[in-house]
Amino acid sequence: MTKCAFIPNFLRFYNILWQAALPFLRRNQRLAPSFGRRLGTSHLKPANIWFQAASAGEAFLALSILRTLAPDRPLTVLVTTTTDQGLEILENGIAARPLHPNVTPVIDRFPFDVPGTVQNAVRRINPNVMVLLETELWPALLHALKQNNTRIFVLNARMSSKSFRHYRATRFLWRYLAPDHVLAISPADARRWAGVFCQTRVGTMENIKFDIMDTGDTQADSPDLSRLFPGDLPLSVLASVRKAEEPDVIGLVRSLKTAFPGQVITIFPRHMHRIAAISGQLEKSGIAHTLRSELAGPVTAPTVILWDRFGELRAAYAHAATVFVGGSLKPLGGQNFIEPAVFGIPTVTGPFWDDFAWVGSDIFDAGIVTRCAHAREVAETMVRHLETPPDISANRQNAHAYIREHQGGSAQACQAILEALPPSPQG
């Protein structure tokens, strides 16, 4: 590790900030039950590999890698997470499916990035390899790992343009804390990582999210909405609508009703606290509607339903004739347009999909998802789907083939990790 007087001085200042914050963190209702475990290190044991899975999304990625990992010798793998949800996902996932017999998993809380705490944690764990997922860079942790000569990987790495600007502005710091190897989920992400860490080995990999996509036809974990939608009327789903695009969506509802009156239109807000606001906008626009919670029986007449019940969007997709996925009519990053496409449902998104650029534009070229320039074009496309329904089975097969073509990220990650481990004592 390159010696630099700046880093010790920075870490001293960084430690002062942590010490000032700790009393407040101790009183935090969410952190209080695990505060001692996040600050102490006496419970930590040695591990060959240490994964850090920040929250729920990263926990699923870590599980996929763990289930693919097949070492030729016994390894202890520590997986830490920052959130309660991440901890639950990891514990339940490992309990549900046995790992390779040579893999011994240990699940724990991620320690606070207090310099003394993480230095002690790294000393106790003494990992050969550290795996960070997506975008998670902790200065004190990286410094302690480099002092320990631990190989540092960032896998399934992504970096938005906004994050790139922030990291590039402070790259004088990160040059001394650089990971050894970064595998990014797209060439654009790889270029951004290389722009911050010029001495790091940067490459690309398939996104592990493709490995964990559910392409099954069953919905065992979803509610059954067949009672509400017996199939007499086509169902249009407007999904994950964000606040900034609500006026556009109100106009979209009006256009759909005018062009194709004989349908049911459902609006699923991305955030439930927007229900009252959207209801008010619909009323102001003269659009009669009902709440999902008010439905007492099957929907047998054309209507607009504002969905005020959480956890039923995926179930609604299975009954849809066409879907628009929001977060995409304004520069909000987009939302998950792959999920309805997996059902074979004609799926439409707006022009903004930065957060899903890892999917690749080929999904539009293949006709699996339609990208529209504005709300008017979204309405025209959805009406076309209603007037001339496509072959759902063929759509589903194309979507599944696309996903299978892009799977393999977990295997790539495992290969990189195993190659970085020291040789087996027997070998």
C-alpha positions as CSV (number, residue, x, y, z in Angstrom):
1,M,0.0,0.0,0.0
2,T,1.3,3.4,-1.0
3,K,2.2,5.5,2.1
4,C,0.7,9.0,2.3
5,A,0.7,11.4,5.2
6,F,-2.7,12.7,4.1
7,I,-4.5,9.4,4.8
8,P,-3.7,9.2,8.6
9,N,-4.7,12.9,9.0
10,F,-7.9,12.3,7.1
11,L,-8.8,9.3,9.2
12,R,-8.2,11.2,12.4
13,F,-10.6,13.9,11.2
14,Y,-13.0,11.1,10.0
15,N,-12.9,9.5,13.4
16,I,-13.8,12.8,15.1
17,L,-16.9,13.0,13.0
18,W,-17.8,9.4,13.9
19,Q,-17.3,10.1,17.6
20,A,-19.6,13.1,17.4
21,A,-22.3,11.1,15.6
22,L,-22.2,7.9,17.8
23,P,-24.3,9.3,20.7
24,F,-27.0,10.2,18.3
25,L,-26.8,6.8,16.5
26,R,-27.1,5.1,19.9
27,R,-30.5,6.8,20.4
28,N,-31.7,5.9,16.9
29,Q,-34.7,3.5,17.3
30,R,-33.6,1.4,14.3
31,L,-29.9,1.1,15.3
32,A,-30.2,0.9,19.1
33,P,-30.9,-2.9,19.3
34,S,-27.7,-3.7,17.4
35,F,-25.6,-0.7,18.3
36,G,-23.2,-2.7,20.5
37,R,-22.7,-5.3,17.8
38,R,-22.0,-2.7,15.2
39,L,-19.4,-1.0,17.4
40,G,-17.8,-4.0,19.1
41,T,-15.7,-6.7,17.4
42,S,-15.2,-9.4,20.0
43,H,-17.8,-11.6,18.4
44,L,-16.1,-11.7,15.0
45,K,-14.2,-14.8,13.9
46,P,-11.7,-15.5,11.0
47,A,-13.2,-15.9,7.5
48,N,-11.6,-16.5,4.2
49,I,-14.0,-14.3,2.3
50,W,-16.0,-11.3,3.6
51,F,-19.0,-10.0,1.6
52,Q,-20.7,-6.7,2.5
53,A,-24.3,-6.6,1.3
54,A,-25.6,-3.2,2.3
55,S,-29.3,-3.7,2.1
56,A,-32.0,-5.9,0.6
57,G,-30.9,-5.7,-3.1
58,E,-27.3,-6.4,-2.3
59,A,-28.3,-9.3,0.0
60,F,-30.1,-11.0,-2.9
61,L,-26.9,-10.6,-5.0
62,A,-24.7,-12.0,-2.2
63,L,-27.1,-15.0,-1.9
64,S,-26.8,-15.7,-5.6
65,I,-23.0,-15.7,-5.5
66,L,-23.0,-17.9,-2.4
67,R,-25.3,-20.5,-4.0
68,T,-23.0,-20.6,-7.0
69,L,-19.7,-20.7,-5.1
70,A,-18.2,-24.2,-5.3
71,P,-14.6,-24.1,-3.9
72,D,-12.3,-27.1,-3.9
73,R,-11.5,-26.7,-0.2
74,P,-13.4,-25.7,2.9
75,L,-14.0,-21.9,3.2
76,T,-15.6,-19.8,5.8
77,V,-17.6,-16.9,4.2
78,L,-18.7,-14.0,6.3
79,V,-21.6,-12.0,4.9
80,T,-22.4,-8.7,6.7
81,T,-25.3,-6.4,6.0
82,T,-26.4,-2.9,7.2
83,T,-30.1,-3.4,7.5
84,D,-32.6,-5.6,9.3
85,Q,-34.2,-6.5,6.0
86,G,-30.9,-7.5,4.5
87,L,-30.2,-9.7,7.6
88,E,-33.6,-11.4,7.2
89,I,-33.1,-12.1,3.5
90,L,-29.6,-13.6,4.1
91,E,-30.7,-15.8,7.0
92,N,-33.9,-17.1,5.3
93,G,-32.2,-17.6,2.0
94,I,-29.4,-19.7,3.4
95,A,-31.8,-21.7,5.5
96,A,-34.0,-22.3,2.5
97,R,-31.3,-23.8,0.2
98,P,-28.1,-25.6,1.3
99,L,-24.9,-24.2,0.0
100,H,-21.9,-26.2,-1.3
101,P,-20.6,-28.5,1.4
102,N,-17.2,-26.6,1.4
103,V,-18.9,-23.3,2.2
104,T,-19.5,-22.4,5.8
105,P,-21.6,-19.2,5.9
106,V,-21.6,-16.7,8.8
107,I,-24.1,-13.8,8.8
108,D,-23.6,-10.7,10.9
109,R,-24.1,-6.9,11.1
110,F,-21.7,-4.6,9.2
111,P,-19.7,-2.6,11.8
112,F,-19.7,1.1,11.9
113,D,-16.9,2.6,9.7
114,V,-15.2,4.0,12.8
115,P,-11.5,3.7,12.1
116,G,-10.6,1.8,15.3
117,T,-13.6,-0.5,15.0
118,V,-13.0,-1.6,11.4
119,Q,-9.3,-2.0,12.0
120,N,-10.1,-4.4,14.9
121,A,-12.7,-6.1,12.7
122,V,-10.4,-6.7,9.8
123,R,-7.7,-7.9,12.2
124,R,-10.1,-10.5,13.7
125,I,-11.6,-11.6,10.4
126,N,-8.4,-11.5,8.5
127,P,-10.0,-12.1,5.1
128,N,-8.1,-13.1,2.0
129,V,-10.8,-11.4,-0.1
130,M,-13.2,-8.6,0.6
131,V,-16.3,-8.3,-1.7
132,L,-18.2,-5.1,-1.9
133,L,-21.4,-5.1,-4.0
134,E,-22.6,-2.4,-6.4
135,T,-21.4,0.9,-5.0
136,E,-20.3,0.9,-1.4
137,L,-17.0,2.5,-0.5
138,W,-16.1,3.0,3.2
139,P,-12.8,4.9,3.7
140,A,-11.7,3.4,7.1
141,L,-12.7,-0.1,5.9
142,L,-10.7,0.2,2.7
143,H,-7.7,1.5,4.6
144,A,-7.8,-1.3,7.1
145,L,-8.1,-3.9,4.3
146,K,-5.2,-2.5,2.4
147,Q,-3.0,-2.6,5.6
148,N,-4.1,-6.2,6.0
149,N,-3.1,-7.0,2.3
150,T,-6.7,-8.2,1.7
151,R,-7.7,-8.4,-2.0
152,I,-10.6,-5.9,-2.5
153,F,-13.3,-6.6,-5.1
154,V,-16.2,-4.4,-6.1
155,L,-18.6,-6.8,-8.0
156,N,-21.8,-6.0,-9.9
157,A,-20.4,-2.5,-9.7
158,R,-22.4,0.5,-10.8
159,M,-21.8,4.2,-10.6
160,S,-24.2,6.8,-11.8
161,S,-23.2,10.0,-13.5
162,K,-24.0,12.0,-10.4
163,S,-21.9,9.6,-8.1
164,F,-19.1,9.8,-10.6
165,R,-18.9,13.5,-10.4
166,H,-18.7,13.3,-6.6
167,Y,-16.1,10.6,-6.5
168,R,-14.0,12.2,-9.2
169,A,-14.0,15.5,-7.2
170,T,-12.4,13.6,-4.3
171,R,-10.2,11.1,-6.2
172,F,-7.1,12.5,-4.5
173,L,-8.5,10.5,-1.5
174,W,-9.7,7.4,-3.3
175,R,-6.4,6.9,-5.1
176,Y,-4.9,5.6,-1.8
177,L,-7.9,3.5,-1.0
178,A,-8.5,1.9,-4.4
179,P,-10.0,-1.6,-4.7
180,D,-7.9,-4.1,-6.6
181,H,-10.5,-5.3,-9.0
182,V,-13.8,-3.9,-10.2
183,L,-16.3,-5.7,-12.4
184,A,-19.0,-3.3,-13.6
185,I,-22.4,-4.1,-15.0
186,S,-22.0,-2.0,-18.2
187,P,-19.2,-0.4,-20.3
188,A,-20.4,3.0,-19.2
189,D,-20.2,2.0,-15.5
190,A,-16.7,0.6,-16.1
191,R,-15.6,3.9,-17.7
192,R,-16.8,5.8,-14.7
193,W,-15.0,3.5,-12.2
194,A,-11.8,3.7,-14.2
195,G,-12.1,7.5,-14.2
196,V,-12.0,7.5,-10.4
197,F,-9.6,4.6,-9.8
198,C,-7.1,4.8,-12.6
199,Q,-4.8,2.2,-11.1
200,T,-7.5,-0.4,-10.4
201,R,-8.2,-3.3,-12.8
202,V,-11.6,-2.6,-14.2
203,G,-13.7,-4.9,-16.4
204,T,-17.3,-5.8,-17.0
205,M,-19.6,-8.6,-16.0
206,E,-23.2,-9.7,-16.5
207,N,-25.5,-8.2,-13.9
208,I,-26.2,-10.8,-11.2
209,K,-29.8,-9.4,-11.1
210,F,-30.4,-11.5,-14.3
211,D,-29.5,-14.6,-12.3
212,I,-32.1,-14.0,-9.7
213,M,-35.0,-12.9,-11.9
214,D,-38.1,-15.0,-11.5
215,T,-39.1,-16.4,-14.8
216,G,-41.6,-18.9,-13.4
217,D,-45.3,-18.8,-14.4
218,T,-46.5,-19.3,-10.8
219,Q,-46.9,-16.6,-8.2
220,A,-46.9,-18.6,-4.9
221,D,-45.9,-15.5,-3.0
222,S,-48.4,-13.1,-4.6
223,P,-52.1,-12.6,-3.8
224,D,-54.7,-14.0,-6.2
225,L,-56.5,-11.3,-8.0
226,S,-58.5,-13.5,-10.4
227,R,-61.7,-12.8,-8.3
228,L,-61.3,-9.1,-9.1
229,F,-60.4,-9.5,-12.8
230,P,-62.4,-12.4,-14.3
231,G,-61.2,-11.5,-17.8
232,D,-64.3,-9.8,-19.3
233,L,-62.5,-6.5,-19.8
234,P,-58.9,-5.8,-20.7
235,L,-56.8,-4.4,-17.9
236,S,-54.3,-1.6,-18.3
237,V,-51.8,-1.2,-15.5
238,L,-50.0,2.1,-14.9
239,A,-47.3,1.0,-12.5
240,S,-44.8,2.7,-10.1
241,V,-46.1,6.3,-10.9
242,R,-43.9,8.9,-9.4
243,K,-44.9,12.3,-8.1
244,A,-43.2,14.4,-10.8
245,E,-45.0,12.6,-13.6
246,E,-48.5,12.5,-12.0
247,P,-49.9,15.2,-14.3
248,D,-48.7,13.3,-17.3
249,V,-50.3,10.1,-16.0
250,I,-53.6,11.9,-15.4
251,G,-53.5,12.9,-19.1
252,L,-52.6,9.4,-20.0
253,V,-55.6,8.0,-18.2
254,R,-57.8,10.5,-20.0
255,S,-56.4,9.5,-23.4
256,L,-56.8,5.8,-22.7
257,K,-60.4,6.2,-21.6
258,T,-61.2,8.2,-24.8
259,A,-59.5,6.0,-27.3
260,F,-60.6,2.7,-25.7
261,P,-63.5,3.1,-23.4
262,G,-64.1,-0.6,-22.7
263,Q,-61.2,-1.2,-20.3
264,V,-60.2,-1.2,-16.7
265,I,-57.3,1.2,-15.8
266,T,-55.3,0.7,-12.6
267,I,-52.9,3.3,-11.2
268,F,-50.2,2.0,-8.8
269,P,-48.3,4.9,-7.1
270,R,-44.7,4.2,-6.4
271,H,-45.3,5.7,-2.9
272,M,-48.5,5.0,-1.0
273,H,-48.5,8.5,0.6
274,R,-49.4,9.9,-2.8
275,I,-52.8,8.2,-2.9
276,A,-54.8,11.2,-1.6
277,A,-53.0,13.6,-3.9
278,I,-53.6,11.5,-7.0
279,S,-57.2,11.0,-6.0
280,G,-57.6,14.8,-5.8
281,Q,-56.0,15.2,-9.3
282,L,-58.3,12.6,-10.8
283,E,-61.4,14.3,-9.3
284,K,-60.2,17.8,-10.5
285,S,-59.9,16.3,-14.0
286,G,-63.4,14.9,-13.8
287,I,-62.2,11.3,-13.9
288,A,-64.4,9.0,-11.8
289,H,-62.4,6.4,-9.9
290,T,-62.5,4.0,-7.0
291,L,-59.9,2.8,-4.5
292,R,-58.7,-0.8,-4.5
293,S,-59.7,-1.1,-0.8
294,E,-63.3,-0.3,-1.8
295,L,-63.7,-3.1,-4.3
296,A,-66.2,-5.7,-2.9
297,G,-66.4,-8.0,-5.9
298,P,-65.4,-8.6,-9.5
299,V,-64.8,-5.6,-11.7
300,T,-67.3,-6.0,-14.5
301,A,-67.6,-2.5,-15.9
302,P,-65.0,-0.1,-17.3
303,T,-63.5,1.9,-14.4
304,V,-60.4,3.6,-13.1
305,I,-58.9,2.0,-9.9
306,L,-56.4,3.9,-7.7
307,W,-54.5,1.1,-6.0
308,D,-54.1,1.8,-2.3
309,R,-53.0,-1.6,-1.2
310,F,-49.3,-2.5,-1.0
311,G,-47.8,-5.7,-2.4
312,E,-50.2,-6.5,-5.2
313,L,-48.6,-5.0,-8.3
314,R,-46.9,-8.2,-9.4
315,A,-50.2,-10.0,-9.1
316,A,-51.9,-7.4,-11.2
317,Y,-49.3,-7.8,-14.0
318,A,-50.4,-11.4,-14.5
319,H,-53.9,-10.1,-15.5
320,A,-52.8,-7.2,-17.6
321,A,-53.4,-6.6,-21.3
322,T,-50.8,-3.8,-21.4
323,V,-48.5,-2.1,-18.8
324,F,-46.9,1.3,-18.5
325,V,-44.0,1.4,-16.0
326,G,-43.5,4.8,-14.5
327,G,-40.6,6.8,-13.1
328,S,-39.8,7.2,-16.8
329,L,-41.7,10.2,-18.1
330,K,-39.4,12.5,-16.2
331,P,-35.7,12.1,-15.4
332,L,-36.3,9.9,-12.3
333,G,-34.2,6.9,-13.3
334,G,-37.0,4.6,-14.3
335,Q,-38.6,1.6,-12.6
336,N,-38.5,-2.1,-13.2
337,F,-40.0,-2.7,-16.6
338,I,-38.6,-6.3,-16.8
339,E,-41.0,-7.7,-14.3
340,P,-44.2,-7.3,-16.4
341,A,-42.3,-8.3,-19.6
342,V,-41.4,-11.7,-18.0
343,F,-45.2,-12.4,-18.0
344,G,-45.3,-11.7,-21.7
345,I,-47.4,-8.6,-21.2
346,P,-46.8,-5.8,-23.7
347,T,-44.8,-3.4,-21.6
348,V,-44.2,0.3,-22.3
349,T,-41.7,2.7,-20.6
350,G,-40.9,6.4,-21.1
351,P,-37.6,7.9,-22.3
352,F,-35.9,7.9,-18.9
353,W,-34.5,4.6,-17.7
354,D,-31.0,5.4,-16.4
355,D,-31.3,3.2,-13.4
356,F,-32.0,0.2,-15.7
357,A,-29.3,0.9,-18.3
358,W,-27.7,-2.4,-17.2
359,V,-30.5,-4.2,-18.9
360,G,-29.2,-3.1,-22.3
361,S,-31.0,-1.3,-25.2
362,D,-31.3,-4.7,-27.0
363,I,-34.4,-5.3,-25.0
364,F,-36.1,-2.5,-26.9
365,D,-34.6,-3.6,-30.3
366,A,-36.0,-7.1,-29.7
367,G,-39.5,-5.6,-29.1
368,I,-39.7,-7.1,-25.6
369,V,-40.3,-3.7,-24.1
370,T,-41.4,-0.5,-26.0
371,R,-39.7,2.8,-25.2
372,C,-41.7,5.9,-25.9
373,A,-40.6,9.5,-26.1
374,H,-43.6,11.1,-24.3
375,A,-46.9,10.4,-22.6
376,R,-48.9,10.8,-25.9
377,E,-46.8,8.1,-27.5
378,V,-47.3,5.9,-24.4
379,A,-51.1,6.2,-24.8
380,E,-51.0,5.4,-28.5
381,T,-48.8,2.3,-27.9
382,M,-51.0,1.0,-25.1
383,V,-54.2,1.5,-27.2
384,R,-52.6,-0.4,-30.1
385,H,-51.9,-3.3,-27.7
386,L,-55.5,-3.2,-26.6
387,E,-56.9,-3.1,-30.1
388,T,-54.6,-5.8,-31.5
389,P,-53.4,-8.0,-28.6
390,P,-50.0,-9.6,-29.3
391,D,-49.1,-13.2,-28.7
392,I,-48.5,-13.3,-24.9
393,S,-46.8,-16.8,-25.1
394,A,-44.3,-15.6,-27.7
395,N,-43.6,-12.4,-25.8
396,R,-43.0,-14.5,-22.7
397,Q,-40.6,-16.8,-24.5
398,N,-38.7,-13.9,-25.9
399,A,-38.4,-12.2,-22.5
400,H,-37.1,-15.5,-20.9
401,A,-34.6,-16.0,-23.7
402,Y,-33.3,-12.5,-23.2
403,I,-32.8,-13.1,-19.5
404,R,-31.1,-16.4,-20.0
405,E,-28.8,-14.9,-22.5
406,H,-27.6,-12.4,-19.9
407,Q,-27.3,-14.7,-17.0
408,G,-24.0,-15.9,-15.6
409,G,-22.9,-13.0,-13.5
410,S,-22.8,-15.1,-10.3
411,A,-20.4,-17.6,-12.0
412,Q,-18.2,-14.7,-13.2
413,A,-18.0,-13.3,-9.7
414,C,-17.2,-16.7,-8.2
415,Q,-14.4,-17.3,-10.7
416,A,-12.8,-13.9,-9.9
417,I,-13.1,-14.5,-6.1
418,L,-11.6,-18.1,-6.2
419,E,-8.8,-17.0,-8.4
420,A,-7.8,-14.3,-5.9
421,L,-7.6,-16.8,-2.9
422,P,-4.1,-18.0,-2.0
423,P,-3.2,-21.6,-3.1
424,S,-4.6,-24.5,-1.1
425,P,-2.1,-25.7,1.4
426,Q,-2.6,-29.2,0.0
427,G,-2.1,-28.0,-3.6
